Amino acid sequence: MEWLSGLPRVAGLFVLTALAEIIGCYLPWLVLREGKPWWLLVPAALSLAVFAWLLTLHPAAAGRTYAAYGGVYVAVAIGWLWLVDGVRPDRWDALGCGLALAGMAVIMLAPRS
């Protein structure tokens, strides 16, 4: 079970990748929907560039990484909903998050030759 030793690193990398994408999309949303200053588009673009770079650091094949990343993205987005937007997730959010993470686990942890 050699893959277990790298699991915390990969999990942390998935979370950082999701945060970079969410921040890169949230800042333009603030500019366009909330009338925040235009200069927020600069850190948004930088965050999306970091997001793309972080995707290249994942150890799995690109397609598998993107598929598994989607599950982690859902979980981080629900956390963002609660911590940043101030909306407490309900049981359906939790169920959907759990299903997405289960799908991610199947993709990433399946035994392969």
C-alpha positions as CSV (number, residue, x, y, z in Angstrom):
1,M,0.0,0.0,0.0
2,E,2.7,2.4,-1.1
3,W,0.1,4.9,-2.4
4,L,-1.0,5.7,1.1
5,S,2.2,7.5,1.9
6,G,1.6,10.0,-0.8
7,L,-2.1,10.4,0.0
8,P,-1.8,13.5,2.3
9,R,0.3,15.3,-0.2
10,V,-2.1,14.6,-3.1
11,A,-5.1,15.5,-0.9
12,G,-3.5,18.8,0.1
13,L,-2.7,19.5,-3.5
14,F,-6.3,18.9,-4.5
15,V,-7.5,21.4,-1.9
16,L,-5.0,24.0,-2.9
17,T,-5.9,23.6,-6.6
18,A,-9.6,24.0,-5.7
19,L,-9.0,27.1,-3.6
20,A,-7.0,28.7,-6.5
21,E,-9.8,28.0,-8.9
22,I,-12.6,29.2,-6.6
23,I,-10.7,32.4,-5.8
24,G,-10.0,33.0,-9.5
25,C,-13.7,32.7,-10.2
26,Y,-15.0,34.4,-7.0
27,L,-13.1,37.7,-7.5
28,P,-14.6,38.4,-11.0
29,W,-18.0,37.5,-9.6
30,L,-17.5,40.2,-6.9
31,V,-16.5,42.7,-9.6
32,L,-19.4,41.9,-11.9
33,R,-22.2,41.2,-9.3
34,E,-21.2,43.2,-6.3
35,G,-19.6,46.2,-7.9
36,K,-16.2,45.7,-6.3
37,P,-13.1,47.4,-7.8
38,W,-11.9,46.2,-11.2
39,W,-8.4,45.7,-10.0
40,L,-9.6,42.5,-8.3
41,L,-9.4,41.0,-11.8
42,V,-5.6,41.0,-11.5
43,P,-5.4,38.7,-8.6
44,A,-8.2,36.6,-10.1
45,A,-6.1,36.1,-13.3
46,L,-3.1,35.2,-11.2
47,S,-5.1,32.7,-9.1
48,L,-6.3,31.0,-12.2
49,A,-2.8,30.8,-13.5
50,V,-1.7,29.2,-10.2
51,F,-4.7,26.8,-10.6
52,A,-3.5,25.7,-14.0
53,W,0.0,25.2,-12.8
54,L,-1.1,23.2,-9.7
55,L,-3.0,20.8,-12.0
56,T,0.3,20.0,-13.6
57,L,1.8,18.9,-10.3
58,H,-0.8,16.0,-9.7
59,P,0.8,12.6,-10.1
60,A,-2.0,10.9,-12.0
61,A,-2.8,11.1,-15.8
62,A,-4.4,14.4,-16.7
63,G,-7.9,13.0,-17.4
64,R,-8.0,11.0,-14.2
65,T,-6.7,14.0,-12.2
66,Y,-9.4,16.3,-13.6
67,A,-12.1,13.7,-12.9
68,A,-11.0,13.2,-9.3
69,Y,-10.3,16.9,-8.7
70,G,-14.0,17.5,-9.4
71,G,-15.0,15.6,-6.2
72,V,-12.6,17.6,-4.1
73,Y,-13.7,20.8,-5.8
74,V,-17.3,20.1,-4.8
75,A,-16.2,19.6,-1.1
76,V,-14.1,22.8,-1.1
77,A,-16.9,24.8,-2.8
78,I,-19.4,23.7,-0.1
79,G,-16.8,24.7,2.6
80,W,-16.6,28.1,0.8
81,L,-20.4,28.4,0.8
82,W,-20.3,28.1,4.6
83,L,-17.1,30.0,5.5
84,V,-17.1,32.8,2.9
85,D,-20.8,33.2,1.8
86,G,-22.1,32.5,5.3
87,V,-24.6,29.9,4.1
88,R,-24.7,26.8,6.2
89,P,-24.8,23.7,4.1
90,D,-27.9,21.5,4.4
91,R,-28.2,17.7,4.4
92,W,-28.5,17.7,0.6
93,D,-25.3,19.7,0.3
94,A,-23.6,17.2,2.6
95,L,-25.0,14.2,0.7
96,G,-23.9,15.5,-2.6
97,C,-20.5,16.3,-1.2
98,G,-20.1,12.8,0.2
99,L,-21.1,11.3,-3.1
100,A,-18.7,13.4,-5.0
101,L,-15.9,12.5,-2.6
102,A,-16.8,8.8,-2.9
103,G,-16.5,9.1,-6.7
104,M,-13.2,10.8,-6.3
105,A,-11.9,8.0,-4.0
106,V,-13.0,5.3,-6.5
107,I,-11.2,7.1,-9.3
108,M,-8.0,7.8,-7.4
109,L,-7.7,4.8,-5.1
110,A,-8.7,2.0,-7.4
111,P,-6.0,-0.7,-7.8
112,R,-4.4,-0.4,-11.2
113,S,-1.6,-2.4,-12.8
